[in-house]
Amino acid sequence: MDKTTKVTLGILALVVLGLAIFIPPTVSKWKAQNARFDEAMRNRKPQAGEQGAEMRAAMEDLRRAVPQPTPEEQAKVQAMTQSAPGGVSLMDLVFTAESVKTWPQPQKDAALQAALQQLANPDPEIRLMAVEVLGRMGDSRAIPQVFNLQQDTNGKVRTATRRTLIALGYQVP
């Protein structure tokens, strides 16, 4: 080993030793400072109006980021959430269709009417949803109205109609 290599290795050893001595206390000091800062932030009481201002700013950012619904989208949401007599909407039935079977008869009738009303909706997605809900409800009184949708202009609605008629006990040819 030549003299330059020995000097370089010696300097490197001193640097490593120095880092080994310096880094652990420094890291411990940083961790302690961060812990004190975190504790102070947890115990900090928000100033009057501070949370409200932050919330309003966040809501405004969200409002700008989310596009406004088109008139068609607004109409679709209204059709899905519009309650039929008895206070039941198609959206309610999407989540509770199977449990309708256990409801008292007046609520079953209201649920059936809410779904049947949407079979005539001009939007094929709403008709599709209504047909699927009727199939899950399992009420054979819906067969005549569902039967009429076998000639629907939308292929998905026709396919769902066939499945629903079978689910309701109708023998589809």
GUSE-811602 format. One record per residue: residue number from 1; x, y, z of N, C-alpha, C in turn. Coordinates in nm, 3 decimals. Layout:
N
+-----+---------+---------+---------+---------+---------+---------+---------+---------+---------+
| seq |     n.X |     n.Y |     n.Z |    ca.X |    ca.Y |    ca.Z |     c.X |     c.Y |     c.Z |
+-----+---------+---------+---------+---------+---------+---------+---------+---------+---------+
| NUM |       X |       Y |       Z |       X |       Y |       Z |       X |       Y |       Z |
...
+-----+---------+---------+---------+---------+---------+---------+---------+---------+---------+
% end
This chain:
173
+-----+---------+---------+---------+---------+---------+---------+---------+---------+---------+
| seq |     n.X |     n.Y |     n.Z |    ca.X |    ca.Y |    ca.Z |     c.X |     c.Y |     c.Z |
+-----+---------+---------+---------+---------+---------+---------+---------+---------+---------+
|   1 |   0.084 |  -0.116 |   0.000 |   0.000 |   0.000 |   0.000 |   0.090 |   0.124 |   0.000 |
|   2 |   0.059 |   0.215 |  -0.090 |   0.141 |   0.335 |  -0.094 |   0.092 |   0.438 |   0.007 |
|   3 |   0.170 |   0.541 |   0.021 |   0.143 |   0.642 |   0.124 |   0.011 |   0.716 |   0.098 |
|   4 |  -0.023 |   0.745 |  -0.024 |  -0.147 |   0.816 |  -0.058 |  -0.269 |   0.734 |  -0.018 |
|   5 |  -0.264 |   0.606 |  -0.044 |  -0.376 |   0.517 |  -0.009 |  -0.393 |   0.511 |   0.142 |
|   6 |  -0.281 |   0.503 |   0.217 |  -0.287 |   0.498 |   0.363 |  -0.348 |   0.626 |   0.419 |
|   7 |  -0.308 |   0.740 |   0.364 |  -0.362 |   0.869 |   0.409 |  -0.511 |   0.877 |   0.379 |
|   8 |  -0.549 |   0.834 |   0.261 |  -0.690 |   0.837 |   0.222 |  -0.772 |   0.748 |   0.313 |
|   9 |  -0.724 |   0.627 |   0.341 |  -0.797 |   0.536 |   0.430 |  -0.803 |   0.592 |   0.572 |
|  10 |  -0.698 |   0.658 |   0.616 |  -0.697 |   0.720 |   0.749 |  -0.800 |   0.830 |   0.760 |
|  11 |  -0.807 |   0.914 |   0.658 |  -0.905 |   1.024 |   0.656 |  -1.047 |   0.966 |   0.652 |
|  12 |  -1.066 |   0.866 |   0.570 |  -1.196 |   0.801 |   0.559 |  -1.239 |   0.742 |   0.693 |
|  13 |  -1.145 |   0.679 |   0.765 |  -1.175 |   0.620 |   0.895 |  -1.213 |   0.729 |   0.995 |
|  14 |  -1.145 |   0.842 |   0.990 |  -1.179 |   0.952 |   1.080 |  -1.317 |   1.010 |   1.049 |
|  15 |  -1.348 |   1.020 |   0.922 |  -1.480 |   1.071 |   0.881 |  -1.590 |   0.977 |   0.930 |
|  16 |  -1.572 |   0.847 |   0.908 |  -1.671 |   0.749 |   0.952 |  -1.686 |   0.753 |   1.103 |
|  17 |  -1.575 |   0.761 |   1.175 |  -1.579 |   0.768 |   1.320 |  -1.650 |   0.895 |   1.366 |
|  18 |  -1.619 |   1.004 |   1.300 |  -1.684 |   1.131 |   1.334 |  -1.834 |   1.126 |   1.310 |
|  19 |  -1.875 |   1.066 |   1.198 |  -2.018 |   1.052 |   1.170 |  -2.085 |   0.962 |   1.272 |
|  20 |  -2.016 |   0.856 |   1.310 |  -2.072 |   0.762 |   1.408 |  -2.093 |   0.831 |   1.542 |
|  21 |  -2.007 |   0.925 |   1.573 |  -2.020 |   0.997 |   1.700 |  -2.124 |   1.108 |   1.687 |
|  22 |  -2.131 |   1.176 |   1.573 |  -2.216 |   1.292 |   1.554 |  -2.362 |   1.257 |   1.524 |
|  23 |  -2.387 |   1.160 |   1.436 |  -2.523 |   1.133 |   1.386 |  -2.620 |   1.086 |   1.494 |
|  24 |  -2.589 |   0.986 |   1.577 |  -2.691 |   0.941 |   1.673 |  -2.744 |   1.051 |   1.765 |
|  25 |  -2.659 |   1.136 |   1.824 |  -2.717 |   1.241 |   1.909 |  -2.801 |   1.340 |   1.830 |
|  26 |  -2.757 |   1.369 |   1.708 |  -2.831 |   1.464 |   1.625 |  -2.968 |   1.407 |   1.590 |
|  27 |  -2.973 |   1.280 |   1.551 |  -3.101 |   1.217 |   1.518 |  -3.191 |   1.215 |   1.641 |
|  28 |  -3.136 |   1.181 |   1.756 |  -3.214 |   1.179 |   1.879 |  -3.270 |   1.318 |   1.909 |
|  29 |  -3.186 |   1.419 |   1.887 |  -3.229 |   1.557 |   1.912 |  -3.344 |   1.594 |   1.818 |
|  30 |  -3.333 |   1.557 |   1.689 |  -3.439 |   1.585 |   1.592 |  -3.568 |   1.513 |   1.628 |
|  31 |  -3.556 |   1.386 |   1.670 |  -3.674 |   1.310 |   1.709 |  -3.743 |   1.375 |   1.829 |
|  32 |  -3.665 |   1.420 |   1.925 |  -3.722 |   1.485 |   2.044 |  -3.792 |   1.615 |   2.004 |
|  33 |  -3.729 |   1.692 |   1.915 |  -3.792 |   1.817 |   1.870 |  -3.923 |   1.788 |   1.797 |
|  34 |  -3.923 |   1.686 |   1.709 |  -4.044 |   1.650 |   1.636 |  -4.153 |   1.603 |   1.731 |
|  35 |  -4.116 |   1.526 |   1.832 |  -4.214 |   1.477 |   1.929 |  -4.275 |   1.595 |   2.004 |
|  36 |  -4.192 |   1.691 |   2.045 |  -4.245 |   1.810 |   2.115 |  -4.337 |   1.890 |   2.024 |
|  37 |  -4.298 |   1.904 |   1.897 |  -4.381 |   1.977 |   1.802 |  -4.515 |   1.906 |   1.781 |
|  38 |  -4.510 |   1.772 |   1.762 |  -4.634 |   1.695 |   1.744 |  -4.726 |   1.710 |   1.864 |
|  39 |  -4.669 |   1.703 |   1.982 |  -4.748 |   1.717 |   2.107 |  -4.809 |   1.856 |   2.114 |
|  40 |  -4.733 |   1.958 |   2.080 |  -4.785 |   2.094 |   2.083 |  -4.900 |   2.110 |   1.983 |
|  41 |  -4.888 |   2.050 |   1.865 |  -4.994 |   2.060 |   1.764 |  -5.120 |   1.986 |   1.810 |
|  42 |  -5.103 |   1.872 |   1.876 |  -5.219 |   1.797 |   1.925 |  -5.293 |   1.875 |   2.033 |
|  43 |  -5.219 |   1.945 |   2.118 |  -5.279 |   2.019 |   2.230 |  -5.323 |   2.160 |   2.192 |
|  44 |  -5.293 |   2.201 |   2.071 |  -5.323 |   2.336 |   2.027 |  -5.474 |   2.353 |   2.009 |
|  45 |  -5.526 |   2.460 |   2.059 |  -5.667 |   2.494 |   2.042 |  -5.679 |   2.585 |   1.920 |
|  46 |  -5.769 |   2.551 |   1.827 |  -5.784 |   2.639 |   1.709 |  -5.838 |   2.776 |   1.750 |
|  47 |  -5.792 |   2.876 |   1.680 |  -5.838 |   3.011 |   1.706 |  -5.980 |   3.026 |   1.653 |
|  48 |  -6.052 |   3.123 |   1.703 |  -6.190 |   3.146 |   1.664 |  -6.199 |   3.163 |   1.512 |
|  49 |  -6.286 |   3.085 |   1.449 |  -6.309 |   3.095 |   1.306 |  -6.207 |   3.024 |   1.220 |
|  50 |  -6.100 |   2.972 |   1.281 |  -5.993 |   2.910 |   1.203 |  -6.040 |   2.784 |   1.133 |
|  51 |  -6.110 |   2.695 |   1.206 |  -6.158 |   2.571 |   1.145 |  -6.259 |   2.600 |   1.035 |
|  52 |  -6.349 |   2.694 |   1.062 |  -6.450 |   2.728 |   0.963 |  -6.388 |   2.780 |   0.835 |
|  53 |  -6.285 |   2.864 |   0.849 |  -6.218 |   2.919 |   0.731 |  -6.149 |   2.810 |   0.653 |
|  54 |  -6.082 |   2.717 |   0.724 |  -6.015 |   2.606 |   0.656 |  -6.117 |   2.519 |   0.584 |
|  55 |  -6.229 |   2.492 |   0.650 |  -6.334 |   2.409 |   0.591 |  -6.393 |   2.477 |   0.468 |
|  56 |  -6.420 |   2.607 |   0.478 |  -6.476 |   2.678 |   0.363 |  -6.378 |   2.676 |   0.245 |
|  57 |  -6.250 |   2.695 |   0.272 |  -6.149 |   2.692 |   0.165 |  -6.143 |   2.554 |   0.102 |
|  58 |  -6.148 |   2.449 |   0.184 |  -6.145 |   2.313 |   0.130 |  -6.269 |   2.285 |   0.046 |
|  59 |  -6.385 |   2.329 |   0.092 |  -6.509 |   2.308 |   0.016 |  -6.506 |   2.385 |  -0.117 |
|  60 |  -6.451 |   2.504 |  -0.113 |  -6.441 |   2.582 |  -0.237 |  -6.347 |   2.514 |  -0.336 |
|  61 |  -6.235 |   2.460 |  -0.288 |  -6.144 |   2.385 |  -0.375 |  -6.215 |   2.265 |  -0.436 |
|  62 |  -6.290 |   2.195 |  -0.354 |  -6.364 |   2.078 |  -0.403 |  -6.468 |   2.119 |  -0.506 |
|  63 |  -6.539 |   2.228 |  -0.480 |  -6.641 |   2.277 |  -0.573 |  -6.580 |   2.310 |  -0.709 |
|  64 |  -6.461 |   2.370 |  -0.706 |  -6.395 |   2.404 |  -0.833 |  -6.346 |   2.279 |  -0.906 |
|  65 |  -6.307 |   2.177 |  -0.830 |  -6.251 |   2.056 |  -0.890 |  -6.358 |   1.966 |  -0.951 |
|  66 |  -6.479 |   1.967 |  -0.895 |  -6.585 |   1.878 |  -0.942 |  -6.668 |   1.951 |  -1.046 |
|  67 |  -6.682 |   1.893 |  -1.165 |  -6.761 |   1.960 |  -1.268 |  -6.910 |   1.963 |  -1.231 |
|  68 |  -6.978 |   2.065 |  -1.276 |  -7.121 |   2.077 |  -1.249 |  -7.198 |   1.976 |  -1.336 |
|  69 |  -7.303 |   1.914 |  -1.282 |  -7.376 |   1.815 |  -1.360 |  -7.452 |   1.880 |  -1.476 |
|  70 |  -7.462 |   1.803 |  -1.582 |  -7.537 |   1.850 |  -1.699 |  -7.686 |   1.842 |  -1.667 |
|  71 |  -7.771 |   1.909 |  -1.746 |  -7.916 |   1.897 |  -1.723 |  -7.964 |   1.751 |  -1.731 |
|  72 |  -7.903 |   1.671 |  -1.821 |  -7.943 |   1.531 |  -1.832 |  -7.910 |   1.455 |  -1.704 |
|  73 |  -7.790 |   1.482 |  -1.649 |  -7.750 |   1.416 |  -1.524 |  -7.840 |   1.459 |  -1.409 |
|  74 |  -7.877 |   1.587 |  -1.406 |  -7.967 |   1.635 |  -1.301 |  -8.103 |   1.567 |  -1.312 |
|  75 |  -8.153 |   1.550 |  -1.434 |  -8.282 |   1.484 |  -1.453 |  -8.276 |   1.338 |  -1.408 |
|  76 |  -8.164 |   1.272 |  -1.436 |  -8.148 |   1.132 |  -1.397 |  -8.148 |   1.118 |  -1.245 |
|  77 |  -8.076 |   1.205 |  -1.177 |  -8.072 |   1.202 |  -1.031 |  -8.210 |   1.229 |  -0.974 |
|  78 |  -8.281 |   1.324 |  -1.033 |  -8.415 |   1.355 |  -0.984 |  -8.508 |   1.236 |  -1.002 |
|  79 |  -8.499 |   1.168 |  -1.116 |  -8.585 |   1.051 |  -1.139 |  -8.554 |   0.940 |  -1.040 |
|  80 |  -8.427 |   0.923 |  -1.008 |  -8.388 |   0.815 |  -0.917 |  -8.425 |   0.846 |  -0.772 |
|  81 |  -8.428 |   0.973 |  -0.736 |  -8.452 |   1.008 |  -0.596 |  -8.593 |   1.058 |  -0.570 |
|  82 |  -8.672 |   1.073 |  -0.676 |  -8.809 |   1.120 |  -0.660 |  -8.890 |   1.012 |  -0.589 |
|  83 |  -8.956 |   1.050 |  -0.482 |  -9.034 |   0.954 |  -0.405 |  -9.172 |   0.937 |  -0.467 |
|  84 |  -9.214 |   0.812 |  -0.471 |  -9.349 |   0.780 |  -0.514 |  -9.441 |   0.797 |  -0.394 |
|  85 |  -9.573 |   0.791 |  -0.415 |  -9.661 |   0.794 |  -0.299 |  -9.620 |   0.682 |  -0.203 |
|  86 |  -9.604 |   0.714 |  -0.079 |  -9.555 |   0.618 |   0.019 |  -9.412 |   0.647 |   0.059 |
|  87 |  -9.351 |   0.748 |  -0.008 |  -9.219 |   0.793 |   0.032 |  -9.102 |   0.706 |  -0.009 |
|  88 |  -9.118 |   0.620 |  -0.110 |  -9.010 |   0.532 |  -0.153 |  -8.962 |   0.577 |  -0.290 |
|  89 |  -8.830 |   0.586 |  -0.307 |  -8.774 |   0.623 |  -0.438 |  -8.704 |   0.501 |  -0.499 |
|  90 |  -8.675 |   0.511 |  -0.627 |  -8.603 |   0.403 |  -0.695 |  -8.466 |   0.384 |  -0.631 |
|  91 |  -8.399 |   0.492 |  -0.593 |  -8.267 |   0.482 |  -0.530 |  -8.278 |   0.407 |  -0.397 |
|  92 |  -8.385 |   0.433 |  -0.320 |  -8.405 |   0.358 |  -0.196 |  -8.411 |   0.208 |  -0.227 |
|  93 |  -8.480 |   0.174 |  -0.334 |  -8.501 |   0.034 |  -0.368 |  -8.376 |  -0.034 |  -0.421 |
|  94 |  -8.286 |   0.042 |  -0.482 |  -8.161 |  -0.017 |  -0.531 |  -8.088 |  -0.084 |  -0.415 |
|  95 |  -8.093 |  -0.022 |  -0.299 |  -8.019 |  -0.074 |  -0.184 |  -8.101 |  -0.168 |  -0.096 |
|  96 |  -8.233 |  -0.168 |  -0.113 |  -8.316 |  -0.248 |  -0.021 |  -8.411 |  -0.344 |  -0.091 |
|  97 |  -8.391 |  -0.368 |  -0.220 |  -8.488 |  -0.446 |  -0.297 |  -8.518 |  -0.582 |  -0.236 |
|  98 |  -8.416 |  -0.655 |  -0.194 |  -8.440 |  -0.789 |  -0.139 |  -8.518 |  -0.783 |  -0.008 |
|  99 |  -8.495 |  -0.680 |   0.072 |  -8.563 |  -0.672 |   0.202 |  -8.709 |  -0.629 |   0.188 |
| 100 |  -8.749 |  -0.581 |   0.071 |  -8.889 |  -0.539 |   0.051 |  -8.983 |  -0.656 |   0.079 |
| 101 |  -8.938 |  -0.777 |   0.052 |  -9.021 |  -0.895 |   0.073 |  -9.069 |  -0.907 |   0.217 |
| 102 |  -8.995 |  -0.850 |   0.311 |  -9.031 |  -0.861 |   0.453 |  -9.109 |  -0.739 |   0.503 |
| 103 |  -9.131 |  -0.641 |   0.418 |  -9.200 |  -0.520 |   0.460 |  -9.350 |  -0.546 |   0.473 |
| 104 |  -9.421 |  -0.465 |   0.553 |  -9.567 |  -0.474 |   0.557 |  -9.625 |  -0.440 |   0.420 |
| 105 |  -9.744 |  -0.492 |   0.392 |  -9.804 |  -0.479 |   0.258 |  -9.814 |  -0.335 |   0.208 |
| 106 |  -9.855 |  -0.237 |   0.288 |  -9.861 |  -0.100 |   0.233 |  -9.726 |  -0.049 |   0.183 |
| 107 |  -9.617 |  -0.082 |   0.254 |  -9.484 |  -0.039 |   0.210 |  -9.441 |  -0.117 |   0.086 |
| 108 |  -9.478 |  -0.245 |   0.079 |  -9.448 |  -0.324 |  -0.042 |  -9.515 |  -0.262 |  -0.163 |
| 109 |  -9.642 |  -0.224 |  -0.145 |  -9.716 |  -0.163 |  -0.256 |  -9.652 |  -0.031 |  -0.301 |
| 110 |  -9.610 |   0.050 |  -0.204 |  -9.545 |   0.178 |  -0.237 |  -9.413 |   0.153 |  -0.310 |
| 111 |  -9.337 |   0.053 |  -0.266 |  -9.210 |   0.020 |  -0.331 |  -9.234 |  -0.027 |  -0.474 |
| 112 |  -9.334 |  -0.111 |  -0.490 |  -9.366 |  -0.161 |  -0.624 |  -9.404 |  -0.046 |  -0.717 |
| 113 |  -9.488 |   0.045 |  -0.668 |  -9.529 |   0.159 |  -0.750 |  -9.410 |   0.249 |  -0.785 |
| 114 |  -9.320 |   0.269 |  -0.691 |  -9.202 |   0.354 |  -0.718 |  -9.119 |   0.296 |  -0.831 |
| 115 |  -9.100 |   0.165 |  -0.831 |  -9.020 |   0.102 |  -0.937 |  -9.098 |   0.099 |  -1.069 |
| 116 |  -9.226 |   0.067 |  -1.064 |  -9.307 |   0.060 |  -1.186 |  -9.315 |   0.195 |  -1.257 |
| 117 |  -9.321 |   0.304 |  -1.180 |  -9.326 |   0.438 |  -1.241 |  -9.206 |   0.463 |  -1.331 |
| 118 |  -9.091 |   0.411 |  -1.293 |  -8.969 |   0.440 |  -1.367 |  -8.952 |   0.353 |  -1.491 |
| 119 |  -9.040 |   0.255 |  -1.511 |  -9.031 |   0.173 |  -1.633 |  -9.061 |   0.257 |  -1.757 |
| 120 |  -9.133 |   0.367 |  -1.742 |  -9.167 |   0.454 |  -1.855 |  -9.070 |   0.571 |  -1.868 |
| 121 |  -8.966 |   0.575 |  -1.788 |  -8.870 |   0.686 |  -1.793 |  -8.800 |   0.686 |  -1.928 |
| 122 |  -8.779 |   0.803 |  -1.989 |  -8.711 |   0.809 |  -2.119 |  -8.563 |   0.767 |  -2.114 |
| 123 |  -8.503 |   0.770 |  -1.998 |  -8.362 |   0.734 |  -1.986 |  -8.348 |   0.582 |  -1.972 |
| 124 |  -8.276 |   0.516 |  -2.065 |  -8.264 |   0.370 |  -2.058 |  -8.194 |   0.320 |  -1.931 |
| 125 |  -8.103 |   0.399 |  -1.876 |  -8.035 |   0.356 |  -1.753 |  -8.132 |   0.350 |  -1.636 |
| 126 |  -8.226 |   0.442 |  -1.631 |  -8.327 |   0.441 |  -1.525 |  -8.421 |   0.322 |  -1.545 |
| 127 |  -8.462 |   0.298 |  -1.670 |  -8.549 |   0.181 |  -1.698 |  -8.478 |   0.052 |  -1.659 |
| 128 |  -8.349 |   0.043 |  -1.694 |  -8.269 |  -0.075 |  -1.660 |  -8.265 |  -0.096 |  -1.509 |
| 129 |  -8.239 |   0.011 |  -1.436 |  -8.232 |   0.002 |  -1.291 |  -8.368 |  -0.042 |  -1.234 |
| 130 |  -8.476 |   0.014 |  -1.287 |  -8.610 |  -0.021 |  -1.238 |  -8.641 |  -0.168 |  -1.263 |
| 131 |  -8.606 |  -0.217 |  -1.382 |  -8.631 |  -0.358 |  -1.415 |  -8.551 |  -0.448 |  -1.322 |
| 132 |  -8.426 |  -0.416 |  -1.299 |  -8.343 |  -0.499 |  -1.210 |  -8.395 |  -0.497 |  -1.067 |
| 133 |  -8.439 |  -0.382 |  -1.021 |  -8.495 |  -0.371 |  -0.886 |  -8.621 |  -0.457 |  -0.875 |
| 134 |  -8.705 |  -0.451 |  -0.976 |  -8.829 |  -0.532 |  -0.973 |  -8.797 |  -0.681 |  -0.968 |
| 135 |  -8.695 |  -0.723 |  -1.038 |  -8.655 |  -0.863 |  -1.033 |  -8.607 |  -0.903 |  -0.895 |
| 136 |  -8.533 |  -0.815 |  -0.831 |  -8.482 |  -0.845 |  -0.696 |  -8.592 |  -0.839 |  -0.592 |
| 137 |  -8.694 |  -0.757 |  -0.616 |  -8.806 |  -0.749 |  -0.522 |  -8.887 |  -0.878 |  -0.522 |
| 138 |  -8.896 |  -0.941 |  -0.639 |  -8.965 |  -1.069 |  -0.647 |  -9.116 |  -1.062 |  -0.642 |
| 139 |  -9.175 |  -0.949 |  -0.675 |  -9.321 |  -0.933 |  -0.672 |  -9.378 |  -0.960 |  -0.810 |
| 140 |  -9.451 |  -1.072 |  -0.824 |  -9.501 |  -1.113 |  -0.956 |  -9.607 |  -1.019 |  -1.011 |
| 141 |  -9.658 |  -0.927 |  -0.929 |  -9.755 |  -0.830 |  -0.982 |  -9.690 |  -0.736 |  -1.085 |
| 142 |  -9.560 |  -0.734 |  -1.092 |  -9.490 |  -0.647 |  -1.187 |  -9.479 |  -0.710 |  -1.325 |
| 143 |  -9.513 |  -0.838 |  -1.339 |  -9.493 |  -0.908 |  -1.467 |  -9.557 |  -0.836 |  -1.585 |
| 144 |  -9.684 |  -0.792 |  -1.580 |  -9.743 |  -0.728 |  -1.699 |  -9.667 |  -0.605 |  -1.747 |
| 145 |  -9.625 |  -0.518 |  -1.654 |  -9.554 |  -0.396 |  -1.693 |  -9.413 |  -0.429 |  -1.742 |
| 146 |  -9.345 |  -0.523 |  -1.675 |  -9.211 |  -0.562 |  -1.717 |  -9.217 |  -0.630 |  -1.853 |
| 147 |  -9.319 |  -0.711 |  -1.876 |  -9.336 |  -0.783 |  -2.002 |  -9.331 |  -0.687 |  -2.121 |
| 148 |  -9.390 |  -0.570 |  -2.106 |  -9.394 |  -0.471 |  -2.215 |  -9.256 |  -0.421 |  -2.255 |
| 149 |  -9.157 |  -0.435 |  -2.168 |  -9.023 |  -0.386 |  -2.199 |  -8.941 |  -0.485 |  -2.282 |
| 150 |  -8.998 |  -0.599 |  -2.319 |  -8.925 |  -0.693 |  -2.404 |  -8.894 |  -0.633 |  -2.540 |
| 151 |  -8.967 |  -0.531 |  -2.579 |  -8.946 |  -0.464 |  -2.707 |  -8.877 |  -0.328 |  -2.691 |
| 152 |  -8.812 |  -0.306 |  -2.577 |  -8.746 |  -0.179 |  -2.551 |  -8.639 |  -0.152 |  -2.657 |
| 153 |  -8.611 |  -0.025 |  -2.680 |  -8.511 |   0.014 |  -2.780 |  -8.369 |  -0.013 |  -2.733 |
| 154 |  -8.350 |  -0.032 |  -2.604 |  -8.216 |  -0.053 |  -2.547 |  -8.194 |  -0.202 |  -2.522 |
| 155 |  -8.085 |  -0.255 |  -2.574 |  -8.054 |  -0.397 |  -2.560 |  -8.032 |  -0.441 |  -2.416 |
| 156 |  -7.969 |  -0.356 |  -2.335 |  -7.946 |  -0.391 |  -2.194 |  -8.079 |  -0.401 |  -2.119 |
| 157 |  -8.172 |  -0.312 |  -2.152 |  -8.304 |  -0.317 |  -2.088 |  -8.376 |  -0.445 |  -2.128 |
| 158 |  -8.367 |  -0.483 |  -2.257 |  -8.433 |  -0.607 |  -2.303 |  -8.374 |  -0.729 |  -2.232 |
| 159 |  -8.242 |  -0.733 |  -2.218 |  -8.177 |  -0.846 |  -2.151 |  -8.218 |  -0.852 |  -2.004 |
| 160 |  -8.218 |  -0.738 |  -1.937 |  -8.258 |  -0.733 |  -1.796 |  -8.405 |  -0.771 |  -1.781 |
| 161 |  -8.486 |  -0.731 |  -1.877 |  -8.629 |  -0.765 |  -1.874 |  -8.647 |  -0.916 |  -1.876 |
| 162 |  -8.573 |  -0.981 |  -1.962 |  -8.581 |  -1.127 |  -1.972 |  -8.541 |  -1.193 |  -1.839 |
| 163 |  -8.430 |  -1.148 |  -1.781 |  -8.385 |  -1.202 |  -1.651 |  -8.489 |  -1.177 |  -1.542 |
| 164 |  -8.547 |  -1.058 |  -1.542 |  -8.646 |  -1.024 |  -1.441 |  -8.772 |  -1.107 |  -1.455 |
| 165 |  -8.817 |  -1.125 |  -1.577 |  -8.937 |  -1.208 |  -1.597 |  -8.913 |  -1.350 |  -1.546 |
| 166 |  -8.797 |  -1.405 |  -1.572 |  -8.763 |  -1.539 |  -1.523 |  -8.760 |  -1.539 |  -1.371 |
| 167 |  -8.698 |  -1.435 |  -1.311 |  -8.690 |  -1.425 |  -1.164 |  -8.828 |  -1.413 |  -1.102 |
| 168 |  -8.921 |  -1.352 |  -1.175 |  -9.057 |  -1.335 |  -1.122 |  -9.145 |  -1.457 |  -1.148 |
| 169 |  -9.090 |  -1.560 |  -1.213 |  -9.166 |  -1.684 |  -1.233 |  -9.236 |  -1.694 |  -1.367 |
| 170 |  -9.212 |  -1.602 |  -1.457 |  -9.275 |  -1.606 |  -1.589 |  -9.192 |  -1.696 |  -1.680 |
| 171 |  -9.262 |  -1.782 |  -1.755 |  -9.193 |  -1.873 |  -1.849 |  -9.166 |  -1.797 |  -1.978 |
| 172 |  -9.043 |  -1.754 |  -1.997 |  -9.006 |  -1.680 |  -2.118 |  -8.976 |  -1.780 |  -2.227 |
| 173 |  -9.043 |  -1.762 |  -2.346 |  -9.019 |  -1.857 |  -2.456 |  -8.877 |  -1.846 |  -2.512 |
+-----+---------+---------+---------+---------+---------+---------+---------+---------+---------+
% end
